[in-house]
Amino acid sequence: MNQIYEIVWAHVAEKDLKEILGYIAIDSPANALNIFKKIKNKAASLYTMPERCRIVPELKNQGITQYRELIVPPWRIMFRISDMKVNILSVLDSRQNIEDILLKRLINMK
């Protein structure tokens, strides 16, 4: 029997999504709405078997294995499973240098 996980969006992930959609909406509000639905639906699908998603490769190379990602091309939804929750941590454009973005966020947390 599959366990059911609660999906929780971190403030920074919501901010990521708003920035993505704001940028897209400049040229096409309709496209921004479609992308919003696509990302939210994919993230919502994590309520069962979130372990099916791969470990974030850039972090895995550093020995950090608790973060996973779901790909919605060209975006990467990064999350962590904790207890019975899937914590959505970031929505990043895969065309950017993910390592730099994550490092900046880590530094800003201190």
MMTF fields as JSON, N, C-alpha, C and O atoms, coordinates in Angstrom:
{
  "mmtfVersion": "1.0.0",
  "mmtfProducer": "UNKNOWN",
  "numBonds": 439,
  "numAtoms": 440,
  "numGroups": 110,
  "numChains": 1,
  "numModels": 1,
  "chainsPerModel": [1],
  "groupsPerChain": [110],
  "chainIdList": ["A"],
  "bondAtomList": [4, 2, 8, 6, 12, 10, 16, 14, 20, 18, 24, 22, 28, 26, 32, 30, 36, 34, 40, 38, 44, 42, 48, 46, 52, 50, 56, 54, 60, 58, 64, 62, 68, 66, 72, 70, 76, 74, 80, 78, 84, 82, 88, 86, 92, 90, 96, 94, 100, 98, 104, 102, 108, 106, 112, 110, 116, 114, 120, 118, 124, 122, 128, 126, 132, 130, 136, 134, 140, 138, 144, 142, 148, 146, 152, 150, 156, 154, 160, 158, 164, 162, 168, 166, 172, 170, 176, 174, 180, 178, 184, 182, 188, 186, 192, 190, 196, 194, 200, 198, 204, 202, 208, 206, 212, 210, 216, 214, 220, 218, 224, 222, 228, 226, 232, 230, 236, 234, 240, 238, 244, 242, 248, 246, 252, 250, 256, 254, 260, 258, 264, 262, 268, 266, 272, 270, 276, 274, 280, 278, 284, 282, 288, 286, 292, 290, 296, 294, 300, 298, 304, 302, 308, 306, 312, 310, 316, 314, 320, 318, 324, 322, 328, 326, 332, 330, 336, 334, 340, 338, 344, 342, 348, 346, 352, 350, 356, 354, 360, 358, 364, 362, 368, 366, 372, 370, 376, 374, 380, 378, 384, 382, 388, 386, 392, 390, 396, 394, 400, 398, 404, 402, 408, 406, 412, 410, 416, 414, 420, 418, 424, 422, 428, 426, 432, 430, 436, 434],
  "bondOrderList": [1, 1, 1, 1, 1, 1, 1, 1, 1, 1, 1, 1, 1, 1, 1, 1, 1, 1, 1, 1, 1, 1, 1, 1, 1, 1, 1, 1, 1, 1, 1, 1, 1, 1, 1, 1, 1, 1, 1, 1, 1, 1, 1, 1, 1, 1, 1, 1, 1, 1, 1, 1, 1, 1, 1, 1, 1, 1, 1, 1, 1, 1, 1, 1, 1, 1, 1, 1, 1, 1, 1, 1, 1, 1, 1, 1, 1, 1, 1, 1, 1, 1, 1, 1, 1, 1, 1, 1, 1, 1, 1, 1, 1, 1, 1, 1, 1, 1, 1, 1, 1, 1, 1, 1, 1, 1, 1, 1, 1],
  "groupList": [{"groupName": "MET", "atomNameList": ["N", "CA", "C", "O"], "elementList": ["N", "C", "C", "O"], "formalChargeList": [0, 0, 0, 0], "bondAtomList": [1, 0, 2, 1, 3, 2], "bondOrderList": [1, 1, 2], "singleLetterCode": "M", "chemCompType": "L-PEPTIDE LINKING"}, {"groupName": "ASN", "atomNameList": ["N", "CA", "C", "O"], "elementList": ["N", "C", "C", "O"], "formalChargeList": [0, 0, 0, 0], "bondAtomList": [1, 0, 2, 1, 3, 2], "bondOrderList": [1, 1, 2], "singleLetterCode": "N", "chemCompType": "L-PEPTIDE LINKING"}, {"groupName": "GLN", "atomNameList": ["N", "CA", "C", "O"], "elementList": ["N", "C", "C", "O"], "formalChargeList": [0, 0, 0, 0], "bondAtomList": [1, 0, 2, 1, 3, 2], "bondOrderList": [1, 1, 2], "singleLetterCode": "Q", "chemCompType": "L-PEPTIDE LINKING"}, {"groupName": "ILE", "atomNameList": ["N", "CA", "C", "O"], "elementList": ["N", "C", "C", "O"], "formalChargeList": [0, 0, 0, 0], "bondAtomList": [1, 0, 2, 1, 3, 2], "bondOrderList": [1, 1, 2], "singleLetterCode": "I", "chemCompType": "L-PEPTIDE LINKING"}, {"groupName": "TYR", "atomNameList": ["N", "CA", "C", "O"], "elementList": ["N", "C", "C", "O"], "formalChargeList": [0, 0, 0, 0], "bondAtomList": [1, 0, 2, 1, 3, 2], "bondOrderList": [1, 1, 2], "singleLetterCode": "Y", "chemCompType": "L-PEPTIDE LINKING"}, {"groupName": "GLU", "atomNameList": ["N", "CA", "C", "O"], "elementList": ["N", "C", "C", "O"], "formalChargeList": [0, 0, 0, 0], "bondAtomList": [1, 0, 2, 1, 3, 2], "bondOrderList": [1, 1, 2], "singleLetterCode": "E", "chemCompType": "L-PEPTIDE LINKING"}, {"groupName": "VAL", "atomNameList": ["N", "CA", "C", "O"], "elementList": ["N", "C", "C", "O"], "formalChargeList": [0, 0, 0, 0], "bondAtomList": [1, 0, 2, 1, 3, 2], "bondOrderList": [1, 1, 2], "singleLetterCode": "V", "chemCompType": "L-PEPTIDE LINKING"}, {"groupName": "TRP", "atomNameList": ["N", "CA", "C", "O"], "elementList": ["N", "C", "C", "O"], "formalChargeList": [0, 0, 0, 0], "bondAtomList": [1, 0, 2, 1, 3, 2], "bondOrderList": [1, 1, 2], "singleLetterCode": "W", "chemCompType": "L-PEPTIDE LINKING"}, {"groupName": "ALA", "atomNameList": ["N", "CA", "C", "O"], "elementList": ["N", "C", "C", "O"], "formalChargeList": [0, 0, 0, 0], "bondAtomList": [1, 0, 2, 1, 3, 2], "bondOrderList": [1, 1, 2], "singleLetterCode": "A", "chemCompType": "L-PEPTIDE LINKING"}, {"groupName": "HIS", "atomNameList": ["N", "CA", "C", "O"], "elementList": ["N", "C", "C", "O"], "formalChargeList": [0, 0, 0, 0], "bondAtomList": [1, 0, 2, 1, 3, 2], "bondOrderList": [1, 1, 2], "singleLetterCode": "H", "chemCompType": "L-PEPTIDE LINKING"}, {"groupName": "LYS", "atomNameList": ["N", "CA", "C", "O"], "elementList": ["N", "C", "C", "O"], "formalChargeList": [0, 0, 0, 0], "bondAtomList": [1, 0, 2, 1, 3, 2], "bondOrderList": [1, 1, 2], "singleLetterCode": "K", "chemCompType": "L-PEPTIDE LINKING"}, {"groupName": "ASP", "atomNameList": ["N", "CA", "C", "O"], "elementList": ["N", "C", "C", "O"], "formalChargeList": [0, 0, 0, 0], "bondAtomList": [1, 0, 2, 1, 3, 2], "bondOrderList": [1, 1, 2], "singleLetterCode": "D", "chemCompType": "L-PEPTIDE LINKING"}, {"groupName": "LEU", "atomNameList": ["N", "CA", "C", "O"], "elementList": ["N", "C", "C", "O"], "formalChargeList": [0, 0, 0, 0], "bondAtomList": [1, 0, 2, 1, 3, 2], "bondOrderList": [1, 1, 2], "singleLetterCode": "L", "chemCompType": "L-PEPTIDE LINKING"}, {"groupName": "GLY", "atomNameList": ["N", "CA", "C", "O"], "elementList": ["N", "C", "C", "O"], "formalChargeList": [0, 0, 0, 0], "bondAtomList": [1, 0, 2, 1, 3, 2], "bondOrderList": [1, 1, 2], "singleLetterCode": "G", "chemCompType": "PEPTIDE LINKING"}, {"groupName": "SER", "atomNameList": ["N", "CA", "C", "O"], "elementList": ["N", "C", "C", "O"], "formalChargeList": [0, 0, 0, 0], "bondAtomList": [1, 0, 2, 1, 3, 2], "bondOrderList": [1, 1, 2], "singleLetterCode": "S", "chemCompType": "L-PEPTIDE LINKING"}, {"groupName": "PRO", "atomNameList": ["N", "CA", "C", "O"], "elementList": ["N", "C", "C", "O"], "formalChargeList": [0, 0, 0, 0], "bondAtomList": [1, 0, 2, 1, 3, 2], "bondOrderList": [1, 1, 2], "singleLetterCode": "P", "chemCompType": "L-PEPTIDE LINKING"}, {"groupName": "PHE", "atomNameList": ["N", "CA", "C", "O"], "elementList": ["N", "C", "C", "O"], "formalChargeList": [0, 0, 0, 0], "bondAtomList": [1, 0, 2, 1, 3, 2], "bondOrderList": [1, 1, 2], "singleLetterCode": "F", "chemCompType": "L-PEPTIDE LINKING"}, {"groupName": "THR", "atomNameList": ["N", "CA", "C", "O"], "elementList": ["N", "C", "C", "O"], "formalChargeList": [0, 0, 0, 0], "bondAtomList": [1, 0, 2, 1, 3, 2], "bondOrderList": [1, 1, 2], "singleLetterCode": "T", "chemCompType": "L-PEPTIDE LINKING"}, {"groupName": "ARG", "atomNameList": ["N", "CA", "C", "O"], "elementList": ["N", "C", "C", "O"], "formalChargeList": [0, 0, 0, 0], "bondAtomList": [1, 0, 2, 1, 3, 2], "bondOrderList": [1, 1, 2], "singleLetterCode": "R", "chemCompType": "L-PEPTIDE LINKING"}, {"groupName": "CYS", "atomNameList": ["N", "CA", "C", "O"], "elementList": ["N", "C", "C", "O"], "formalChargeList": [0, 0, 0, 0], "bondAtomList": [1, 0, 2, 1, 3, 2], "bondOrderList": [1, 1, 2], "singleLetterCode": "C", "chemCompType": "L-PEPTIDE LINKING"}],
  "groupTypeList": [0, 1, 2, 3, 4, 5, 3, 6, 7, 8, 9, 6, 8, 5, 10, 11, 12, 10, 5, 3, 12, 13, 4, 3, 8, 3, 11, 14, 15, 8, 1, 8, 12, 1, 3, 16, 10, 10, 3, 10, 1, 10, 8, 8, 14, 12, 4, 17, 0, 15, 5, 18, 19, 18, 3, 6, 15, 5, 12, 10, 1, 2, 13, 3, 17, 2, 4, 18, 5, 12, 3, 6, 15, 15, 7, 18, 3, 0, 16, 18, 3, 14, 11, 0, 10, 6, 1, 3, 12, 14, 6, 12, 11, 14, 18, 2, 1, 3, 5, 11, 3, 12, 12, 10, 18, 12, 3, 1, 0, 10],
  "groupIdList": [1, 2, 3, 4, 5, 6, 7, 8, 9, 10, 11, 12, 13, 14, 15, 16, 17, 18, 19, 20, 21, 22, 23, 24, 25, 26, 27, 28, 29, 30, 31, 32, 33, 34, 35, 36, 37, 38, 39, 40, 41, 42, 43, 44, 45, 46, 47, 48, 49, 50, 51, 52, 53, 54, 55, 56, 57, 58, 59, 60, 61, 62, 63, 64, 65, 66, 67, 68, 69, 70, 71, 72, 73, 74, 75, 76, 77, 78, 79, 80, 81, 82, 83, 84, 85, 86, 87, 88, 89, 90, 91, 92, 93, 94, 95, 96, 97, 98, 99, 100, 101, 102, 103, 104, 105, 106, 107, 108, 109, 110],
  "secStructList": [7, 7, 7, 7, 7, 3, 3, 3, 3, 7, 2, 2, 2, 2, 2, 2, 2, 2, 2, 2, 2, 2, 2, 2, 2, 2, 2, 7, 2, 2, 2, 2, 2, 2, 2, 2, 2, 2, 2, 2, 2, 2, 2, 2, 4, 4, 4, 1, 7, 4, 4, 4, 1, 3, 3, 7, 2, 2, 2, 2, 6, 6, 6, 7, 7, 1, 3, 3, 3, 3, 3, 3, 6, 6, 3, 3, 3, 3, 3, 3, 3, 3, 6, 6, 3, 3, 3, 3, 3, 3, 3, 3, 3, 6, 6, 1, 7, 2, 2, 2, 2, 2, 2, 2, 2, 2, 2, 2, 2, 7],
  "xCoordList": [0.842, 0.0, 0.887, 1.828, 0.59, 1.379, 1.068, -0.087, 2.118, 1.955, 1.606, 2.002, 0.865, 0.473, 1.288, 1.313, 1.951, 2.783, 2.082, 1.363, 2.305, 1.822, 2.847, 4.052, 2.372, 3.259, 3.302, 2.266, 4.516, 4.693, 5.664, 6.784, 5.231, 6.073, 6.798, 6.163, 8.114, 8.92, 8.724, 8.411, 8.911, 8.765, 9.666, 9.229, 10.891, 11.832, 11.389, 11.607, 10.776, 10.281, 9.1, 8.987, 8.226, 7.11, 7.637, 7.111, 8.672, 9.286, 9.899, 9.744, 10.598, 11.163, 10.076, 10.235, 8.969, 7.885, 7.273, 6.985, 7.077, 6.517, 7.439, 6.967, 8.742, 9.696, 9.676, 9.698, 9.635, 9.565, 8.312, 8.373, 7.18, 5.908, 5.818, 5.255, 6.37, 6.377, 7.161, 6.748, 8.288, 9.124, 8.395, 8.398, 7.78, 7.079, 5.837, 5.509, 5.153, 3.903, 4.114, 3.179, 5.328, 5.607, 5.259, 4.661, 5.637, 5.366, 4.053, 3.38, 3.689, 2.504, 1.866, 2.268, 0.882, 0.189, -0.434, -0.448, -0.937, -1.555, -0.515, -0.781, 0.666, 1.736, 2.181, 2.461, 2.249, 2.618, 1.618, 2.014, 0.35, -0.68, -0.523, -0.647, -0.253, -0.053, 1.154, 1.101, 2.224, 3.432, 3.174, 3.629, 2.446, 2.073, 1.335, 1.671, 0.336, -0.445, 0.437, 0.324, 1.302, 2.179, 3.104, 3.233, 3.751, 4.675, 3.924, 4.364, 2.8, 2.033, 1.497, 1.518, 1.02, 0.506, 1.608, 1.41, 2.778, 3.904, 4.323, 4.572, 4.403, 4.78, 3.732, 4.077, 2.474, 1.402, 1.475, 1.022, 2.04, 2.145, 3.109, 3.15, 3.871, 4.832, 4.15, 4.824, 2.829, 2.128, 2.267, 2.087, 2.586, 2.9, 4.262, 4.607, 4.996, 6.296, 7.263, 7.786, 7.508, 8.455, 9.882, 10.729, 10.138, 11.466, 11.795, 12.947, 10.791, 11.006, 11.893, 12.482, 11.982, 12.757, 14.237, 14.604, 15.068, 16.506, 17.051, 16.473, 18.16, 18.9, 19.545, 20.01, 19.575, 20.152, 21.623, 22.423, 21.992, 23.344, 24.464, 25.482, 24.282, 25.332, 25.599, 26.724, 24.558, 24.725, 25.226, 26.039, 24.737, 25.176, 26.686, 27.346, 27.234, 28.68, 29.455, 30.638, 28.775, 29.388, 29.039, 29.376, 28.372, 28.009, 26.714, 26.413, 25.947, 24.675, 23.556, 23.326, 22.869, 21.905, 20.455, 19.59, 20.174, 18.802, 17.903, 16.716, 18.461, 17.674, 17.41, 18.307, 16.175, 15.77, 15.192, 14.949, 14.978, 14.405, 13.459, 13.587, 12.507, 11.544, 11.739, 11.723, 11.918, 12.193, 10.89, 10.097, 10.694, 9.613, 10.324, 10.419, 10.826, 11.736, 11.246, 10.082, 12.086, 13.493, 13.714, 14.816, 12.691, 12.814, 13.048, 12.68, 13.674, 13.964, 13.306, 13.615, 12.407, 11.737, 12.538, 12.554, 13.2, 14.038, 13.278, 12.603, 13.402, 12.649, 13.4, 14.393, 12.889, 13.432, 12.254, 11.23, 12.407, 11.383, 11.733, 12.849, 10.767, 10.982, 9.682, 8.626, 9.778, 8.581, 7.615, 7.983, 6.424, 5.451, 5.163, 4.038, 6.207, 6.082, 7.102, 8.223, 6.692, 7.597, 7.731, 6.783, 8.913, 9.17, 9.772, 10.923, 8.986, 9.466, 10.356, 9.901, 11.619, 12.607, 12.969, 13.263, 12.955, 13.363, 12.738, 12.453, 12.532, 12.165, 13.173, 13.122, 14.088, 15.209, 15.218, 14.784, 15.713, 15.86, 17.124, 18.215, 16.985, 18.123, 19.169, 20.271, 18.843, 19.811, 20.79, 21.761, 20.527, 21.426, 22.379, 22.168, 23.435, 24.38, 23.774, 23.773, 23.267, 22.558, 23.485, 23.075, 24.716, 25.66, 25.861, 25.891, 25.999, 26.17, 24.938, 25.057, 23.772, 22.531, 22.406, 22.091, 22.652, 22.538, 23.572, 23.268, 24.771, 25.816, 25.439, 25.613, 24.927, 24.5, 23.396, 23.394, 22.467, 21.365, 21.885, 21.421, 22.821, 23.393, 24.124, 23.997, 24.88, 25.614, 24.646, 24.882, 23.565, 22.592, 21.804, 21.219, 21.785, 21.071, 21.832, 21.242, 23.12, 23.952, 23.825, 24.461],
  "yCoordList": [-1.191, 0.0, 1.254, 1.352, 2.186, 3.408, 4.361, 4.543, 4.962, 5.971, 7.294, 7.553, 8.113, 9.419, 10.49, 10.55, 11.33, 12.398, 13.743, 13.964, 14.625, 16.001, 16.798, 16.652, 17.627, 18.478, 19.859, 20.496, 20.32, 21.612, 22.438, 22.005, 23.622, 24.514, 25.485, 26.209, 25.504, 26.481, 27.852, 27.969, 28.881, 30.258, 30.515, 31.131, 30.057, 30.311, 29.6, 30.12, 28.429, 27.718, 28.469, 28.564, 29.001, 29.801, 31.055, 31.462, 31.656, 32.84, 32.485, 33.224, 31.342, 30.877, 30.779, 31.265, 30.14, 29.919, 31.249, 31.431, 32.168, 33.482, 34.225, 34.87, 34.144, 34.82, 34.215, 34.939, 32.901, 32.216, 32.649, 33.018, 32.598, 32.926, 34.399, 34.747, 35.264, 36.689, 36.995, 37.813, 36.336, 36.533, 36.056, 36.741, 34.888, 34.322, 35.149, 35.326, 35.649, 36.387, 37.708, 38.243, 38.225, 39.46, 39.27, 40.148, 38.121, 37.839, 37.101, 37.303, 36.233, 35.404, 34.982, 33.983, 35.739, 35.347, 33.95, 33.211, 33.596, 32.276, 31.168, 30.146, 31.38, 30.395, 30.288, 29.192, 31.426, 31.417, 30.589, 29.823, 30.733, 29.96, 28.468, 27.65, 28.112, 26.699, 26.114, 24.984, 26.868, 26.399, 26.271, 25.318, 27.229, 27.15, 25.846, 25.126, 25.548, 24.319, 23.085, 22.141, 23.099, 21.95, 21.693, 20.554, 22.75, 22.602, 22.189, 21.289, 22.838, 22.512, 21.081, 20.377, 20.645, 19.277, 18.245, 17.222, 18.516, 17.584, 17.505, 16.417, 18.654, 18.671, 17.937, 17.205, 18.131, 17.466, 15.948, 15.209, 15.489, 14.036, 13.368, 12.141, 14.161, 13.618, 13.09, 12.572, 13.212, 12.735, 11.226, 10.71, 10.53, 9.101, 8.835, 9.425, 7.975, 7.508, 8.624, 8.581, 9.603, 10.653, 10.131, 10.781, 8.957, 8.346, 7.941, 7.634, 7.938, 7.551, 8.554, 8.232, 9.746, 10.804, 10.668, 10.146, 11.15, 11.004, 11.966, 13.018, 11.576, 12.444, 13.534, 13.259, 14.768, 15.89, 15.57, 15.475, 15.404, 14.949, 15.842, 15.34, 17.164, 18.074, 17.919, 18.111, 17.568, 17.366, 15.954, 15.747, 15.003, 13.616, 13.51, 12.761, 14.259, 14.255, 14.752, 14.451, 15.519, 16.045, 15.192, 15.556, 14.07, 13.171, 13.551, 13.011, 14.475, 14.917, 14.193, 14.43, 13.314, 12.451, 12.619, 11.862, 13.572, 13.7, 14.578, 14.726, 15.164, 16.034, 15.352, 14.763, 15.44, 14.821, 15.887, 17.023, 15.493, 16.451, 15.765, 14.586, 16.568, 16.171, 17.137, 18.353, 16.609, 17.431, 17.76, 16.876, 19.053, 19.554, 20.48, 21.684, 19.922, 20.666, 22.072, 22.238, 23.081, 23.051, 23.291, 23.657, 23.089, 23.376, 22.126, 21.015, 22.35, 21.273, 21.627, 22.654, 20.77, 20.953, 20.158, 18.927, 20.855, 20.188, 20.073, 21.007, 18.907, 18.664, 17.733, 17.104, 17.671, 16.772, 16.067, 16.685, 14.785, 13.992, 13.949, 13.593, 14.315, 14.317, 13.891, 14.484, 12.857, 12.276, 11.909, 11.166, 12.406, 12.114, 13.372, 13.602, 14.177, 15.409, 15.438, 14.947, 16.017, 16.338, 17.854, 18.58, 18.319, 19.748, 20.245, 19.944, 21.008, 21.59, 22.765, 23.716, 22.699, 23.675, 24.705, 25.853, 24.319, 25.22, 24.79, 23.613, 25.766, 25.503, 26.303, 27.532, 25.589, 26.234, 25.915, 24.845, 26.846, 26.677, 25.851, 26.256, 24.727, 23.822, 24.403, 23.865, 25.488, 26.114, 27.005, 27.5, 27.205, 27.996, 27.066, 25.854, 27.648, 26.861, 26.597, 27.471, 25.398, 25.028, 25.083, 25.51, 24.655, 24.667, 26.081, 26.282, 27.058, 28.444, 28.949, 29.614, 28.635, 29.085, 28.491, 29.2, 27.193, 26.539, 27.075, 27.259, 27.323, 27.856, 29.257, 29.555, 30.106, 31.449, 31.365, 32.126, 30.451, 30.319, 29.822, 30.266, 28.929, 28.414, 29.531, 29.658, 30.329, 31.435, 32.463, 32.982, 32.758, 33.734, 33.26, 34.073, 31.953, 31.418, 31.664, 31.638, 31.899, 32.058, 33.419, 33.707],
  "zCoordList": [0.0, 0.0, 0.0, 0.788, -0.865, -0.969, 0.17, 0.556, 0.699, 1.725, 1.045, -0.091, 1.762, 1.244, 1.959, 3.188, 1.176, 1.71, 1.534, 0.559, 2.488, 2.383, 1.571, 1.774, 0.665, -0.141, 0.511, 0.701, 0.855, 1.51, 0.676, 0.405, 0.274, -0.524, 0.396, 1.163, 0.324, 1.062, 0.439, -0.746, 1.242, 0.763, -0.453, -1.426, -0.403, -1.503, -2.786, -3.88, -2.668, -3.852, -4.463, -5.685, -3.615, -4.114, -4.819, -5.855, -4.25, -4.852, -6.207, -7.179, -6.263, -7.541, -8.607, -9.726, -8.234, -9.185, -9.634, -10.817, -8.701, -9.058, -10.015, -10.951, -9.795, -10.675, -12.074, -13.069, -12.148, -13.438, -14.195, -15.368, -13.504, -14.146, -14.518, -15.556, -13.674, -13.976, -15.229, -16.05, -15.371, -16.556, -17.819, -18.842, -17.736, -18.89, -19.229, -20.402, -18.21, -18.404, -19.147, -19.742, -19.113, -19.853, -21.324, -21.947, -21.873, -23.286, -23.507, -24.517, -22.542, -22.755, -21.427, -20.831, -20.973, -19.737, -19.831, -18.847, -20.988, -21.158, -20.993, -20.36, -21.565, -21.424, -19.971, -19.485, -19.274, -17.855, -17.053, -16.175, -17.341, -16.649, -16.931, -16.02, -18.176, -18.528, -17.8, -17.315, -17.724, -17.043, -15.544, -14.911, -14.981, -13.565, -13.281, -12.34, -14.094, -13.909, -14.047, -13.265, -15.031, -15.278, -14.091, -13.642, -13.577, -12.45, -11.188, -10.473, -10.909, -9.7, -9.755, -8.745, -10.911, -11.042, -10.868, -10.213, -11.458, -11.304, -9.846, -9.326, -9.183, -7.767, -6.927, -5.999, -7.25, -6.513, -6.67, -5.796, -7.773, -7.999, -7.02, -6.927, -6.303, -5.332, -4.072, -3.182, -3.982, -2.79, -2.602, -1.499, -3.681, -3.557, -4.195, -5.219, -3.598, -4.077, -4.502, -5.616, -3.655, -4.038, -4.191, -4.804, -3.631, -3.736, -5.168, -5.478, -6.04, -7.443, -8.178, -9.21, -7.651, -8.306, -7.958, -6.906, -8.866, -8.685, -7.625, -7.352, -7.052, -6.145, -7.001, -8.107, -6.497, -7.249, -7.543, -6.612, -8.813, -9.165, -8.634, -8.158, -8.714, -8.252, -6.762, -6.301, -6.011, -4.567, -4.272, -3.372, -5.034, -4.857, -5.031, -4.311, -5.988, -6.217, -5.002, -4.843, -4.144, -2.926, -1.703, -0.577, -1.921, -0.834, -0.122, 0.942, -0.7, -0.111, -0.852, -2.038, -0.14, -0.825, -0.372, -0.812, 0.48, 0.995, 0.123, 0.412, -0.946, -1.818, -3.148, -3.751, -3.591, -4.848, -5.765, -5.356, -7.01, -7.947, -8.913, -9.243, -9.344, -10.355, -11.523, -11.336, -12.693, -13.866, -14.6, -14.923, -14.852, -15.699, -16.678, -16.438, -17.785, -18.661, -18.977, -19.341, -18.852, -18.459, -16.958, -16.55, -16.147, -14.717, -13.897, -14.278, -12.759, -11.814, -10.48, -9.876, -10.036, -8.753, -7.733, -7.772, -6.825, -5.829, -4.52, -4.086, -3.902, -2.678, -1.739, -2.104, -0.521, 0.499, 1.155, 1.447, 1.379, 2.047, 3.533, 3.909, 4.366, 5.804, 6.479, 6.257, 7.303, 7.922, 6.795, 5.885, 6.845, 5.786, 4.968, 4.523, 4.783, 4.011, 2.883, 3.019, 1.781, 0.693, 0.723, 0.422, 1.087, 1.189, -0.12, -0.436, -0.882, -2.133, -1.753, -1.117, -2.144, -1.7, -2.759, -2.425, -4.019, -5.091, -6.404, -6.624, -7.267, -8.658, -9.473, -9.515, -10.119, -10.795, -12.284, -12.711, -13.049, -14.492, -14.731, -14.329, -15.366, -15.57, -16.516, -16.618, -17.203, -18.103, -17.35, -17.922, -16.064, -15.229, -14.487, -14.441, -13.904, -13.13, -11.754, -10.887, -11.566, -10.342, -9.13, -8.05, -9.306, -8.181, -7.643, -6.429, -8.531, -8.097, -7.353, -6.324, -7.871, -7.233, -5.836, -4.88, -5.721, -4.415, -3.433, -2.254, -3.895, -3.04, -2.529, -1.347, -3.415, -3.006, -1.96, -0.992, -2.152, -1.182, 0.167, 1.217, 0.135, 1.379, 2.123, 3.341, 1.397, 2.008, 2.596, 3.687, 1.882, 2.357, 3.573, 4.289, 3.811, 4.971, 6.269, 7.349, 6.172, 7.376, 7.977, 8.992]
}
